[in-house]
Structures are given as structure tokens and as C-alpha cells.
Amino acid sequence: QVQLVESGGGLVQPGGSLRLSCVASGNIFSGYVLAWYRQTPGKQRDLVAYITVDGSTNYLESVNGRFTISRDDAKNSVYLQMNSLKPEDTAVYYCNRRLALVDWGQGTQVTVSS
């Protein structure tokens, strides 16, 4: 079965940066819109950013200008560069296809705290 593995999270101070990576076990990203989501306990899983096949991107308003999503289909990977992190960015971050979802991975915890 398809497996998604997120990595790169951690504890960072406000204003810091992290780069999240997501690697799929199979060639399932090519031709699909890819996305990053985040979720906190008791909250829904929110769309943070997505990137289309042609490289167009779209971001949640609250992260726009701070986060950058990118993809490397040859590596079955999607990335999220997060700069100027804020405490409200604290969440578990997940990757997936925007539509035609595959099973969710474990996510990677991002904690922004001083």
C-alpha cells in the first residue's frame, strides 16, 4: 500500500525556520496536486498549502509569505519550507494529494515555543 512519511519537524523558537519533507513509497505524486495540512488536538485537519502539477501554489492566508511549498516528482517528494514561525503554527503537519487522497501518514510535529 502507499505510504507517506513526513519528517523535519521539531521544536523551534518563534521566528525560526523548519523544512518539512514528505516522501511517498510509490510514484503517486506525478500528475496530482499535492498539499500540506496541519492539525492540532480537537481541531480539524486544515489545508496549509498546495502545489499544482504546473507548479502554481496557494497558501492559507495566515502562512502566506512565510511558507513555501515545492515538489520533486522524480523523488516522489513534496516539501514545506517554513520561515518566521509563530506559536500558532504549532501542529502536526501532514502531506497528501489534494484530491484522490491516499492513507495519511503519521505526520511530523512542529512546536513553536520560546
FENRA-V837785 format. One record per pair of residues at least 24 apart in sequence whose ideal C-beta (glycine too) atoms are under 7 Angstrom apart, sorted by the first residue. I is the first residue (numbers start at 1). J is the second residue. D is the distance in whole Angstrom. If there is no record, write none. Layout:
# FENRA-V837785
((I/J/D) (I/J/D))
This chain:
# FENRA-V837785
((1/103/7) (2/26/6) (2/28/6) (2/102/4) (2/103/6) (3/105/7) (4/95/6) (4/96/7) (4/102/7) (4/104/7) (4/105/4) (5/105/6) (6/93/6) (6/94/6) (6/95/6) (6/105/5) (6/106/7) (6/107/5) (6/108/4) (7/108/6) (8/108/6) (9/93/6) (9/108/3) (9/109/5) (9/110/5) (11/111/5) (11/113/7) (12/85/6) (12/112/6) (13/114/5) (14/85/6) (14/86/6) (14/87/6) (14/112/6) (14/114/6) (15/84/6) (15/85/7) (16/85/5) (17/82/6) (17/83/5) (17/85/7) (18/82/5) (18/85/7) (18/110/6) (19/79/6) (19/81/5) (20/79/6) (20/80/4) (20/82/7) (20/93/6) (20/108/6) (21/77/6) (21/79/6) (22/77/6) (22/78/5) (22/95/3) (23/76/6) (23/77/5) (24/76/4) (26/76/7) (27/76/6) (28/76/7) (28/102/6) (29/71/7) (29/73/5) (29/76/5) (29/78/7) (30/73/4) (32/97/5) (32/100/7) (33/97/7) (33/98/4) (33/99/7) (34/71/6) (34/78/4) (34/95/7) (34/97/6) (34/98/7) (35/95/7) (35/96/6) (35/98/4) (36/69/6) (36/80/5) (36/93/6) (36/95/6) (37/94/5) (37/96/7) (38/91/4) (38/92/7) (38/93/5) (39/91/6) (39/92/5) (39/94/7) (40/90/7) (40/91/5) (45/94/7) (49/80/7) (50/98/5) (51/78/7) (85/112/5) (86/112/6) (87/112/5) (87/113/6))
